[in-house]
Amino acid sequence: MARITAPTLVVQSSNDPAVPLEAASWLASAIPNARLLPLVCEGHFPHIVDPAAVIAAIGPFLQQVMA
């Protein structure tokens, strides 16, 4: 993962029963220029449970990296 050069946003549900937040934190720390964004929502699929929150998170990230 250290070879990934693209800006990366790791989006993670803070209450994911399948993947703990610590795993997402490790992933974000293993990728250079990655950011972890824990979302306060339930479940393993935040893009389904709370799509508005995911879109709200991705939009500013894309604006920043595309600037």
C-alpha positions in Angstrom: 0.0 0.0 0.0 2.9 2.3 0.4 3.1 2.5 -3.4 -0.3 4.1 -3.7 0.2 7.7 -4.8 -3.3 8.9 -5.3 -5.0 10.9 -2.6 -7.2 8.5 -0.7 -10.2 8.9 1.5 -11.1 5.9 3.7 -14.7 6.1 4.6 -15.8 3.9 7.5 -18.9 3.5 9.6 -18.0 4.0 13.2 -20.3 1.2 14.2 -19.4 -1.4 11.5 -19.9 -4.9 12.9 -17.7 -6.5 10.2 -14.7 -4.2 10.0 -13.7 -2.4 13.2 -12.7 1.3 13.0 -9.2 0.3 14.1 -8.8 -1.7 10.8 -9.8 1.4 8.8 -7.4 3.5 10.8 -4.6 1.0 10.0 -5.5 1.1 6.3 -5.5 4.9 6.2 -2.1 5.0 8.0 -0.6 2.5 5.6 -1.5 4.6 2.5 0.5 7.8 2.0 -1.7 10.9 1.8 -4.7 9.0 3.0 -7.4 10.3 5.3 -9.8 8.4 7.5 -13.3 9.7 7.8 -15.3 7.8 10.3 -19.0 8.3 9.8 -21.4 8.1 12.6 -23.8 5.5 11.3 -24.8 1.8 11.8 -23.7 -1.1 9.7 -21.2 -2.2 7.1 -22.6 -0.3 4.2 -22.6 3.5 5.0 -23.2 4.3 1.3 -26.6 2.5 1.6 -27.5 3.3 5.2 -26.6 7.0 5.0 -25.8 8.0 1.4 -26.1 11.7 2.1 -23.4 11.5 4.7 -21.1 9.7 2.3 -21.7 12.2 -0.5 -21.2 15.0 2.0 -17.8 13.5 2.9 -16.6 12.7 -0.6 -17.6 16.1 -2.1 -15.2 18.3 -0.1 -12.4 15.7 -0.4 -12.7 15.7 -4.2 -12.9 19.5 -4.3 -9.6 19.6 -2.4 -7.7 17.1 -4.4 -8.9 18.5 -7.7 -8.0 22.1 -6.9 
